[in-house]
Amino acid sequence: MERKKILLRLDPVVHDALAKWAADDLRSTNSQIEFLLRKALSEAGRLPDSVGRMRPRGRPRKAPEPEEALGEGETADATADDDTAG
């Protein structure tokens, strides 16, 4: 589903407070505005049942890197260099 784009004019002080709050919650300012609007709609009983879920806050997790192929009988712990063997 394509997201709607709107132009929003805010008092600079309100924007600064909102941006700080968003940063504290690990959200973008845009996501914080959507979060607050959804919360207000829900509390007013006006949030449609068909509304999609928001992406979780914070940065998306990185995909785990594939483990390197290990030789037969080797484990990840055994592949580290052992500097104590002399």
HELIX and SHEET records of a PDB file:
HELIX    1   1 PRO A   12  ASP A   24  1                                  13    
HELIX    2   2 THR A   29  GLU A   43  1                                  15    
END                                                                             
